């Protein structure tokens, strides 16, 4: 019998990366540049705020913060 690892909800302070498959299937991908930089898919980015189903993410690079849907993000595990 295998026990699955419980998925923790993403919240302020969580380290995350963008799930490429979920992002590319989203309506947001249709409205954005198709070639996102690799650092968003590799992570980590830090969630600064959560509002409804969106999270504000700050990357460890000199780039602007971005709002992404929570279902497009996965927890970054070191």
N, CA, C and O atoms as CSV, one atom per row, in Angstrom:
chain,resi,resn,atom,element,x,y,z
A,1,UNK,N,N,0.850,-1.173,0.000
A,1,UNK,CA,C,0.000,0.000,0.000
A,1,UNK,C,C,0.897,1.237,0.000
A,1,UNK,O,O,1.818,1.352,0.808
A,2,UNK,N,N,0.622,2.126,-0.887
A,2,UNK,CA,C,1.427,3.348,-0.959
A,2,UNK,C,C,0.616,4.517,-0.439
A,2,UNK,O,O,-0.569,4.670,-0.735
A,3,UNK,N,N,1.285,5.321,0.334
A,3,UNK,CA,C,0.645,6.535,0.833
A,3,UNK,C,C,1.084,7.683,-0.053
A,3,UNK,O,O,2.273,7.858,-0.319
A,4,UNK,N,N,0.128,8.454,-0.500
A,4,UNK,CA,C,0.500,9.598,-1.328
A,4,UNK,C,C,0.912,10.759,-0.434
A,4,UNK,O,O,0.452,10.896,0.700
A,5,UNK,N,N,1.775,11.571,-0.970
A,5,UNK,CA,C,2.224,12.753,-0.237
A,5,UNK,C,C,1.118,13.791,-0.324
A,5,UNK,O,O,0.688,14.136,-1.424
A,6,UNK,N,N,0.649,14.295,0.809
A,6,UNK,CA,C,-0.425,15.283,0.756
A,6,UNK,C,C,0.038,16.567,0.077
A,6,UNK,O,O,1.150,17.044,0.299
A,7,UNK,N,N,-0.837,17.106,-0.748
A,7,UNK,CA,C,-0.527,18.353,-1.440
A,7,UNK,C,C,-0.897,19.509,-0.525
A,7,UNK,O,O,-2.043,19.638,-0.093
A,8,UNK,N,N,0.091,20.344,-0.236
A,8,UNK,CA,C,-0.164,21.498,0.617
A,8,UNK,C,C,-0.696,22.633,-0.244
A,8,UNK,O,O,-0.250,22.814,-1.377
A,9,UNK,N,N,-1.631,23.386,0.274
A,9,UNK,CA,C,-2.136,24.520,-0.507
A,9,UNK,C,C,-1.059,25.589,-0.656
A,9,UNK,O,O,-0.281,25.845,0.263
A,10,UNK,N,N,-1.034,26.201,-1.822
A,10,UNK,CA,C,-0.086,27.288,-2.051
A,10,UNK,C,C,-0.578,28.525,-1.327
A,10,UNK,O,O,-1.767,28.843,-1.353
A,11,UNK,N,N,0.339,29.215,-0.684
A,11,UNK,CA,C,-0.017,30.402,0.088
A,11,UNK,C,C,1.127,31.400,0.022
A,11,UNK,O,O,2.166,31.127,-0.580
A,12,UNK,N,N,0.935,32.541,0.636
A,12,UNK,CA,C,1.974,33.566,0.680
A,12,UNK,C,C,3.246,32.963,1.256
A,12,UNK,O,O,3.222,32.308,2.298
A,13,UNK,N,N,4.369,33.196,0.555
A,13,UNK,CA,C,5.649,32.672,0.997
A,13,UNK,C,C,6.031,31.348,0.361
A,13,UNK,O,O,7.186,30.933,0.456
A,14,UNK,N,N,5.077,30.670,-0.292
A,14,UNK,CA,C,5.388,29.401,-0.949
A,14,UNK,C,C,6.338,29.632,-2.125
A,14,UNK,O,O,6.231,30.631,-2.835
A,15,UNK,N,N,7.261,28.700,-2.318
A,15,UNK,CA,C,8.140,28.729,-3.482
A,15,UNK,C,C,7.499,27.874,-4.566
A,15,UNK,O,O,7.061,26.752,-4.310
A,16,UNK,N,N,7.448,28.419,-5.784
A,16,UNK,CA,C,6.697,27.777,-6.858
A,16,UNK,C,C,7.437,27.858,-8.193
A,16,UNK,O,O,8.428,28.574,-8.338
A,17,UNK,N,N,6.925,27.106,-9.154
A,17,UNK,CA,C,7.313,27.237,-10.550
A,17,UNK,C,C,6.048,27.043,-11.374
A,17,UNK,O,O,5.054,26.520,-10.871
A,18,UNK,N,N,6.079,27.459,-12.635
A,18,UNK,CA,C,4.916,27.346,-13.513
A,18,UNK,C,C,4.895,25.949,-14.127
A,18,UNK,O,O,5.900,25.476,-14.657
A,19,UNK,N,N,3.750,25.305,-14.050
A,19,UNK,CA,C,3.537,24.011,-14.689
A,19,UNK,C,C,3.304,24.272,-16.181
A,19,UNK,O,O,2.253,24.780,-16.573
A,20,UNK,N,N,4.277,23.925,-16.992
A,20,UNK,CA,C,4.243,24.244,-18.422
A,20,UNK,C,C,2.973,23.710,-19.086
A,20,UNK,O,O,2.326,24.433,-19.844
A,21,UNK,N,N,2.613,22.473,-18.816
A,21,UNK,CA,C,1.452,21.855,-19.460
A,21,UNK,C,C,0.157,22.594,-19.117
A,21,UNK,O,O,-0.639,22.895,-20.007
A,22,UNK,N,N,-0.054,22.886,-17.839
A,22,UNK,CA,C,-1.271,23.603,-17.439
A,22,UNK,C,C,-1.295,25.018,-17.997
A,22,UNK,O,O,-2.350,25.506,-18.403
A,23,UNK,N,N,-0.142,25.681,-18.021
A,23,UNK,CA,C,-0.094,27.042,-18.534
A,23,UNK,C,C,-0.416,27.081,-20.023
A,23,UNK,O,O,-1.208,27.914,-20.465
A,24,UNK,N,N,0.188,26.193,-20.794
A,24,UNK,CA,C,-0.005,26.225,-22.245
A,24,UNK,C,C,-1.431,25.891,-22.653
A,24,UNK,O,O,-1.859,26.268,-23.744
A,25,UNK,N,N,-2.174,25.194,-21.806
A,25,UNK,CA,C,-3.571,24.861,-22.082
A,25,UNK,C,C,-4.540,25.958,-21.636
A,25,UNK,O,O,-5.742,25.859,-21.885
A,26,UNK,N,N,-4.033,26.991,-20.988
A,26,UNK,CA,C,-4.892,28.005,-20.383
A,26,UNK,C,C,-5.243,29.132,-21.357
A,26,UNK,O,O,-4.575,29.342,-22.369
A,27,UNK,N,N,-6.299,29.834,-21.018
A,27,UNK,CA,C,-6.708,30.989,-21.822
A,27,UNK,C,C,-5.701,32.131,-21.672
A,27,UNK,O,O,-5.546,32.947,-22.581
A,28,UNK,N,N,-5.020,32.187,-20.531
A,28,UNK,CA,C,-3.999,33.216,-20.323
A,28,UNK,C,C,-2.843,33.058,-21.306
A,28,UNK,O,O,-2.248,34.050,-21.728
A,29,UNK,N,N,-2.527,31.834,-21.668
A,29,UNK,CA,C,-1.440,31.597,-22.625
A,29,UNK,C,C,-1.792,32.152,-23.996
A,29,UNK,O,O,-0.910,32.582,-24.740
A,30,UNK,N,N,-3.076,32.143,-24.332
A,30,UNK,CA,C,-3.499,32.690,-25.626
A,30,UNK,C,C,-3.317,34.200,-25.685
A,30,UNK,O,O,-3.130,34.765,-26.763
A,31,UNK,N,N,-3.371,34.849,-24.539
A,31,UNK,CA,C,-3.278,36.311,-24.488
A,31,UNK,C,C,-1.863,36.792,-24.192
A,31,UNK,O,O,-1.629,37.998,-24.102
A,32,UNK,N,N,-0.920,35.871,-24.040
A,32,UNK,CA,C,0.440,36.230,-23.659
A,32,UNK,C,C,1.448,35.742,-24.698
A,32,UNK,O,O,1.108,35.030,-25.643
A,33,UNK,N,N,2.676,36.144,-24.491
A,33,UNK,CA,C,3.772,35.674,-25.328
A,33,UNK,C,C,3.887,34.158,-25.190
A,33,UNK,O,O,3.909,33.638,-24.075
A,34,UNK,N,N,3.959,33.463,-26.289
A,34,UNK,CA,C,4.027,32.001,-26.252
A,34,UNK,C,C,5.367,31.490,-25.743
A,34,UNK,O,O,5.448,30.371,-25.236
A,35,UNK,N,N,6.407,32.285,-25.869
A,35,UNK,CA,C,7.733,31.870,-25.441
A,35,UNK,C,C,8.104,32.527,-24.117
A,35,UNK,O,O,8.815,33.531,-24.085
A,36,UNK,N,N,7.614,31.949,-23.031
A,36,UNK,CA,C,7.976,32.464,-21.710
A,36,UNK,C,C,9.421,32.100,-21.405
A,36,UNK,O,O,9.921,31.089,-21.900
A,37,UNK,N,N,10.092,32.902,-20.604
A,37,UNK,CA,C,11.478,32.570,-20.245
A,37,UNK,C,C,11.526,31.290,-19.405
A,37,UNK,O,O,10.593,30.985,-18.663
A,38,UNK,N,N,12.610,30.564,-19.536
A,38,UNK,CA,C,12.758,29.280,-18.841
A,38,UNK,C,C,12.692,29.395,-17.326
A,38,UNK,O,O,12.267,28.451,-16.660
A,39,UNK,N,N,13.104,30.535,-16.761
A,39,UNK,CA,C,13.142,30.622,-15.296
A,39,UNK,C,C,11.762,30.456,-14.668
A,39,UNK,O,O,11.674,30.026,-13.518
A,40,UNK,N,N,10.687,30.779,-15.375
A,40,UNK,CA,C,9.353,30.609,-14.789
A,40,UNK,C,C,8.988,29.129,-14.668
A,40,UNK,O,O,8.221,28.749,-13.783
A,41,UNK,N,N,9.533,28.298,-15.552
A,41,UNK,CA,C,9.254,26.864,-15.513
A,41,UNK,C,C,10.230,26.112,-14.608
A,41,UNK,O,O,9.941,25.001,-14.165
A,42,UNK,N,N,11.380,26.719,-14.337
A,42,UNK,CA,C,12.387,26.082,-13.490
A,42,UNK,C,C,12.246,26.491,-12.034
A,42,UNK,O,O,12.504,25.690,-11.136
A,43,UNK,N,N,11.833,27.745,-11.789
A,43,UNK,CA,C,11.637,28.242,-10.449
A,43,UNK,C,C,12.946,28.487,-9.728
A,43,UNK,O,O,14.006,28.329,-10.335
A,44,UNK,N,N,12.921,28.854,-8.503
A,44,UNK,CA,C,11.700,29.126,-7.760
A,44,UNK,C,C,11.287,30.593,-7.855
A,44,UNK,O,O,12.112,31.496,-7.999
A,45,UNK,N,N,10.010,30.779,-7.771
A,45,UNK,CA,C,9.440,32.099,-7.577
A,45,UNK,C,C,8.744,32.068,-6.229
A,45,UNK,O,O,8.376,30.998,-5.746
A,46,UNK,N,N,8.563,33.217,-5.625
A,46,UNK,CA,C,7.907,33.279,-4.308
A,46,UNK,C,C,6.554,33.949,-4.435
A,46,UNK,O,O,6.433,35.003,-5.060
A,47,UNK,N,N,5.536,33.342,-3.843
A,47,UNK,CA,C,4.207,33.937,-3.846
A,47,UNK,C,C,4.195,35.088,-2.849
A,47,UNK,O,O,4.485,34.910,-1.666
A,48,UNK,N,N,3.855,36.274,-3.351
A,48,UNK,CA,C,3.785,37.461,-2.498
A,48,UNK,C,C,2.381,37.693,-1.958
A,48,UNK,O,O,2.211,38.192,-0.845
A,49,UNK,N,N,1.375,37.330,-2.752
A,49,UNK,CA,C,-0.013,37.552,-2.352
A,49,UNK,C,C,-0.900,36.558,-3.091
A,49,UNK,O,O,-0.566,36.097,-4.183
A,50,UNK,N,N,-2.036,36.236,-2.478
A,50,UNK,CA,C,-3.032,35.373,-3.100
A,50,UNK,C,C,-4.360,36.098,-3.045
A,50,UNK,O,O,-4.774,36.582,-1.991
A,51,UNK,N,N,-5.027,36.170,-4.192
A,51,UNK,CA,C,-6.347,36.793,-4.257
A,51,UNK,C,C,-7.218,35.916,-5.132
A,51,UNK,O,O,-6.948,35.744,-6.320
A,52,UNK,N,N,-8.270,35.361,-4.537
A,52,UNK,CA,C,-9.172,34.428,-5.212
A,52,UNK,C,C,-8.362,33.265,-5.781
A,52,UNK,O,O,-7.747,32.517,-5.021
A,53,UNK,N,N,-8.353,33.102,-7.092
A,53,UNK,CA,C,-7.639,31.975,-7.700
A,53,UNK,C,C,-6.321,32.389,-8.343
A,53,UNK,O,O,-5.758,31.641,-9.143
A,54,UNK,N,N,-5.828,33.573,-7.998
A,54,UNK,CA,C,-4.578,34.079,-8.568
A,54,UNK,C,C,-3.530,34.321,-7.484
A,54,UNK,O,O,-3.855,34.588,-6.328
A,55,UNK,N,N,-2.266,34.219,-7.891
A,55,UNK,CA,C,-1.147,34.489,-6.981
A,55,UNK,C,C,-0.185,35.455,-7.656
A,55,UNK,O,O,0.087,35.354,-8.852
A,56,UNK,N,N,0.323,36.392,-6.864
A,56,UNK,CA,C,1.352,37.310,-7.344
A,56,UNK,C,C,2.699,36.664,-7.051
A,56,UNK,O,O,3.008,36.345,-5.903
A,57,UNK,N,N,3.500,36.474,-8.102
A,57,UNK,CA,C,4.767,35.752,-7.966
A,57,UNK,C,C,5.931,36.688,-8.269
A,57,UNK,O,O,5.904,37.445,-9.239
A,58,UNK,N,N,6.951,36.620,-7.420
A,58,UNK,CA,C,8.200,37.365,-7.631
A,58,UNK,C,C,9.299,36.347,-7.908
A,58,UNK,O,O,9.491,35.387,-7.162
A,59,UNK,N,N,10.012,36.586,-9.001
A,59,UNK,CA,C,11.115,35.707,-9.400
A,59,UNK,C,C,12.413,36.248,-8.840
A,59,UNK,O,O,12.505,37.434,-8.521
A,60,UNK,N,N,13.400,35.410,-8.720
A,60,UNK,CA,C,14.711,35.810,-8.195
A,60,UNK,C,C,15.574,36.399,-9.305
A,60,UNK,O,O,16.736,36.036,-9.484
A,61,UNK,N,N,14.971,37.303,-10.029
A,61,UNK,CA,C,15.631,37.980,-11.133
A,61,UNK,C,C,15.101,39.416,-11.161
A,61,UNK,O,O,14.041,39.686,-10.596
A,62,UNK,N,N,15.806,40.323,-11.797
A,62,UNK,CA,C,15.322,41.709,-11.868
A,62,UNK,C,C,14.232,41.869,-12.940
A,62,UNK,O,O,14.432,42.529,-13.960
A,63,UNK,N,N,13.085,41.251,-12.682
A,63,UNK,CA,C,11.939,41.317,-13.592
A,63,UNK,C,C,10.699,41.685,-12.777
A,63,UNK,O,O,10.691,41.508,-11.559
A,64,UNK,N,N,9.650,42.195,-13.433
A,64,UNK,CA,C,8.434,42.548,-12.696
A,64,UNK,C,C,7.737,41.321,-12.101
A,64,UNK,O,O,7.870,40.205,-12.606
A,65,UNK,N,N,6.999,41.553,-11.029
A,65,UNK,CA,C,6.152,40.507,-10.456
A,65,UNK,C,C,5.034,40.208,-11.457
A,65,UNK,O,O,4.704,41.039,-12.303
A,66,UNK,N,N,4.456,39.008,-11.348
A,66,UNK,CA,C,3.423,38.592,-12.291
A,66,UNK,C,C,2.309,37.878,-11.536
A,66,UNK,O,O,2.558,37.199,-10.540
A,67,UNK,N,N,1.081,38.038,-12.019
A,67,UNK,CA,C,-0.071,37.342,-11.453
A,67,UNK,C,C,-0.365,36.128,-12.321
A,67,UNK,O,O,-0.498,36.242,-13.539
A,68,UNK,N,N,-0.464,34.957,-11.682
A,68,UNK,CA,C,-0.759,33.710,-12.385
A,68,UNK,C,C,-1.851,32.967,-11.626
A,68,UNK,O,O,-2.017,33.146,-10.419
A,69,UNK,N,N,-2.596,32.129,-12.351
A,69,UNK,CA,C,-3.609,31.314,-11.689
A,69,UNK,C,C,-2.931,30.258,-10.825
A,69,UNK,O,O,-1.902,29.697,-11.202
A,70,UNK,N,N,-3.509,30.000,-9.686
A,70,UNK,CA,C,-2.943,29.020,-8.757
A,70,UNK,C,C,-2.848,27.633,-9.382
A,70,UNK,O,O,-1.919,26.886,-9.076
A,71,UNK,N,N,-3.800,27.272,-10.261
A,71,UNK,CA,C,-3.747,25.936,-10.856
A,71,UNK,C,C,-2.639,25.799,-11.902
A,71,UNK,O,O,-2.401,24.702,-12.406
A,72,UNK,N,N,-1.964,26.894,-12.231
A,72,UNK,CA,C,-0.836,26.856,-13.168
A,72,UNK,C,C,0.502,26.773,-12.419
A,72,UNK,O,O,1.563,26.699,-13.039
A,73,UNK,N,N,0.441,26.785,-11.102
A,73,UNK,CA,C,1.654,26.780,-10.286
A,73,UNK,C,C,1.787,25.454,-9.550
A,73,UNK,O,O,0.797,24.823,-9.180
A,74,UNK,N,N,3.026,25.054,-9.351
A,74,UNK,CA,C,3.332,23.882,-8.540
A,74,UNK,C,C,4.361,24.259,-7.501
A,74,UNK,O,O,5.176,25.158,-7.709
A,75,UNK,N,N,4.316,23.567,-6.387
A,75,UNK,CA,C,5.272,23.828,-5.314
A,75,UNK,C,C,6.678,23.437,-5.747
A,75,UNK,O,O,6.893,22.361,-6.305
A,76,UNK,N,N,7.627,24.320,-5.482
A,76,UNK,CA,C,9.028,24.067,-5.777
A,76,UNK,C,C,9.630,23.334,-4.593
A,76,UNK,O,O,9.621,23.838,-3.470
A,77,UNK,N,N,10.148,22.156,-4.843
A,77,UNK,CA,C,10.762,21.361,-3.775
A,77,UNK,C,C,12.249,21.274,-4.061
A,77,UNK,O,O,12.659,20.830,-5.133
A,78,UNK,N,N,13.053,21.699,-3.097
A,78,UNK,CA,C,14.501,21.744,-3.281
A,78,UNK,C,C,15.134,20.397,-3.136
A,78,UNK,O,O,16.352,20.270,-3.263
